[in-house]
Amino acid sequence: MDMDLAYANGAFIADAASYPPKWQADAAAFREGLGARARLGLAYGPGARQQFDLFLPEAAPRGAVSFIHGGYWLAFDRSLWSHLAAGVLARGWACAMPSYTLAPDARISEMTQEMVAATAAISAQVAGPMVVTGHSAGGHLSARMGCSDVVVPGVVRVVPISPLSELEPVSQTKMQEKLGLDAAEVAAESPARLPLRKGVQAHVWVGGQERPSFLWQARLLSENWGCDWTVSPGKHHFDVIDAMQDPNSGLVEALVGGL
């Protein structure tokens, strides 16, 4: 199997190049509209990318949802996704969006530890339970926040969206030139090989029109963790996250329902 083809998303999405500029514009407009309820550039460490944005609901927050961005650990930052906070804000939850150091400047194991630090910093800002979600590579990192080998304060639920839960196939792509995965890191950083931490709920989400490799990754994690998974009909890798803007969507319900 050609692993580069198996993990190529944009090549199978119509007008794929139009998505990042739209995300950037929608995110900027959302931040501007939120005014003082958008707290930007809060530090969780000394690194240039070790910052998060925090978006607050109108009343005291019920807790916090942290969204970790994707980009195959190689691209993007928190600034493209602010608008995705709309759904949980409407349900009374704060939403935090951290950036993290990208490869090759950091290994995936180091990104995991950055997200542990970010999660602790977000918990210090917002009282109550925390839900960690993320998309694609961010789905991987959000899943890691639910694994038994990490200690993260306040996390009660993880909702990985289109996660990369098994890293062995990724190490067989051209991305490996920058990721530099070895066998030990693949084993230690693949959530599908690790137990879900006791007391943490999990729900895996994926688009029905995603590449078969992503459907496999999502199902593998849900089966190994024994948790629910949802295949969102008709959604591909770039629009599966849109439902986060709708407080009545199934995805937002998976994030904060019952908490």
C-alpha positions in Angstrom: 0.0 0.0 0.0 1.2 3.5 -0.8 1.0 5.2 2.6 1.5 8.7 1.2 -1.7 8.2 -0.9 -3.5 6.5 2.0 -3.0 9.6 4.2 -3.4 12.3 1.5 -6.6 14.2 2.4 -6.6 17.3 0.2 -6.1 15.2 -3.0 -9.5 13.7 -2.4 -11.4 16.8 -1.4 -12.9 19.1 -4.0 -11.5 22.7 -3.9 -9.3 21.7 -0.9 -7.0 24.7 -1.2 -10.0 27.0 -0.4 -10.4 25.7 3.1 -7.4 27.2 5.0 -8.1 30.8 3.9 -11.8 30.4 4.9 -10.8 29.0 8.3 -8.5 31.9 8.8 -11.1 34.5 7.9 -13.9 32.8 9.9 -11.6 32.5 12.9 -10.6 36.2 12.8 -14.2 37.4 12.5 -15.2 35.2 15.4 -12.4 36.6 17.7 -13.3 40.2 16.7 -17.0 39.6 17.5 -16.3 38.1 20.9 -14.5 41.2 22.1 -13.2 41.0 25.6 -14.4 37.4 26.0 -11.5 36.4 23.8 -8.3 36.2 25.8 -5.5 35.7 23.3 -1.9 34.5 23.6 -1.9 33.1 27.1 1.3 31.3 27.9 1.6 27.8 29.1 5.4 27.6 28.6 8.4 29.6 27.5 8.4 28.5 23.8 7.2 30.7 21.0 4.3 28.4 20.2 3.5 27.5 23.8 0.4 29.7 24.0 -3.3 29.3 24.0 -6.4 31.4 23.3 -9.3 31.2 25.7 -12.9 32.0 24.7 -15.4 32.6 27.4 -19.2 32.3 27.5 -21.4 35.1 28.6 -21.9 33.6 32.1 -19.5 31.8 34.4 -18.3 28.8 32.5 -19.5 25.3 33.3 -16.0 24.0 32.5 -13.6 24.1 29.6 -13.3 22.3 26.2 -9.8 22.3 24.8 -9.5 22.0 21.0 -6.1 20.9 19.6 -5.5 21.7 16.0 -4.3 19.3 13.3 -1.9 19.6 10.4 0.0 16.3 10.7 2.2 17.8 13.5 3.8 19.9 10.7 1.5 22.8 10.0 -1.1 25.4 11.3 -1.6 27.0 14.7 -4.5 27.9 17.0 -5.4 31.0 14.9 -7.3 29.2 12.2 -10.0 27.5 14.4 -11.4 30.1 16.8 -14.9 29.9 15.2 -15.1 26.2 16.2 -15.6 27.4 19.8 -19.1 28.7 19.0 -21.0 25.5 19.8 -19.7 24.9 23.3 -19.7 28.6 24.2 -23.5 28.7 23.4 -23.9 25.8 25.9 -22.1 27.7 28.6 -18.6 26.2 28.3 -15.3 28.0 27.8 -13.2 26.9 24.9 -9.4 26.9 24.8 -7.2 26.5 21.7 -3.5 25.8 22.2 -0.7 25.9 19.7 2.3 23.6 20.1 5.8 23.3 18.7 5.8 21.6 15.2 8.1 19.0 13.7 11.0 18.9 13.1 11.6 21.4 15.9 9.8 19.0 18.3 9.2 15.2 18.4 5.6 14.0 18.8 6.5 12.8 22.3 7.5 16.4 23.2 4.2 17.8 21.7 2.3 15.4 24.0 4.1 16.9 27.0 3.4 20.4 25.7 -0.3 19.5 25.7 -0.1 18.2 29.2 1.3 21.6 30.3 -1.3 23.4 28.2 -4.1 21.4 29.8 -2.8 22.2 33.3 -2.7 25.9 32.4 -6.2 25.9 31.0 -7.5 24.1 34.2 -5.9 26.9 36.2 -7.8 29.5 34.2 -11.2 27.8 34.2 -12.8 25.9 37.1 -14.8 22.7 36.6 -14.4 19.7 34.4 -12.3 19.7 31.2 -13.0 18.0 27.9 -10.1 17.6 25.4 -10.8 17.3 21.7 -8.8 17.8 18.6 -8.7 17.0 14.9 -6.4 14.8 12.9 -2.9 15.2 14.5 -4.8 17.1 17.2 -7.1 14.1 17.5 -4.0 12.1 18.3 -2.9 14.6 20.9 -6.4 14.8 22.4 -6.4 11.0 22.6 -3.1 11.1 24.4 -4.6 13.3 27.1 -6.9 10.3 27.9 -4.2 7.7 28.1 -3.2 6.0 31.3 0.4 7.1 31.1 -0.2 10.8 31.4 -1.5 12.8 34.3 -3.7 15.8 33.3 -5.8 17.7 35.9 -9.5 17.9 35.5 -9.9 15.9 32.3 -13.1 13.9 32.4 -13.7 13.2 28.7 -11.7 13.1 25.4 -13.3 13.3 22.0 -10.7 12.7 19.3 -11.9 13.8 15.9 -10.5 11.9 12.9 -7.5 10.9 15.1 -4.2 9.3 14.1 -4.3 6.7 16.8 -1.7 4.3 15.4 1.5 5.9 14.2 3.2 3.0 12.5 1.6 3.8 9.1 2.5 7.5 9.5 6.2 6.5 9.9 6.0 4.9 6.4 5.1 8.2 4.7 7.3 11.0 3.5 6.3 12.9 6.6 8.7 10.7 8.4 11.6 12.8 7.1 10.5 15.5 9.5 8.7 13.5 12.2 11.7 11.1 12.8 9.5 8.4 14.4 11.3 5.4 15.8 9.9 2.1 17.0 10.0 3.2 20.7 8.1 6.4 20.0 5.5 4.7 17.8 4.8 2.3 20.6 4.7 5.0 23.3 2.8 7.6 21.4 0.1 5.5 19.6 -3.1 5.9 21.7 -4.6 2.7 20.2 -1.8 0.8 21.9 -2.4 2.4 25.3 -5.2 2.0 27.9 -7.8 4.7 28.5 -7.1 6.3 31.8 -9.5 5.2 34.6 -12.3 7.7 35.1 -12.0 9.3 31.7 -14.8 9.0 29.1 -14.1 8.8 25.4 -16.0 9.2 22.2 -14.3 9.0 18.8 -15.7 11.0 15.9 -14.8 10.6 12.1 -16.3 11.7 8.8 -18.0 9.1 6.6 -16.3 10.4 3.5 -12.8 10.4 4.9 -10.0 8.3 3.5 -10.3 4.6 4.5 -7.1 5.0 6.6 -8.8 7.5 8.8 -11.9 5.4 9.2 -9.6 2.5 10.2 -7.7 4.7 12.7 -10.9 5.9 14.3 -12.4 2.4 14.6 -9.2 0.9 15.9 -9.1 3.4 18.7 -12.7 2.9 19.6 -12.4 -0.8 19.6 -9.2 -0.9 21.7 -10.7 1.6 24.2 -14.1 0.0 24.2 -15.7 3.4 23.6 -18.4 4.8 21.3 -17.5 6.0 17.9 -19.6 8.0 15.4 -19.2 8.1 11.7 -20.7 11.5 10.5 -22.5 10.9 7.2 -21.2 12.7 4.2 -18.4 14.5 6.0 -14.8 14.5 4.8 -11.6 15.4 6.6 -11.9 19.1 6.2 -15.6 19.7 7.0 -16.1 17.1 9.8 -15.2 19.7 12.3 -17.8 22.3 11.1 -20.4 20.8 13.5 -18.5 22.2 16.4 -20.0 25.6 15.6 -23.6 24.3 16.1 -24.6 23.9 19.8 -27.3 21.4 18.8 -25.0 19.1 16.7 -24.2 15.6 17.6 -20.6 16.5 17.9 -21.2 19.2 20.5 -23.4 16.8 22.4 -20.6 14.3 22.3 -18.3 17.0 23.8 -20.4 18.3 26.6 -23.6 16.4 26.8 -24.4 15.0 30.3 -21.6 17.0 32.0 
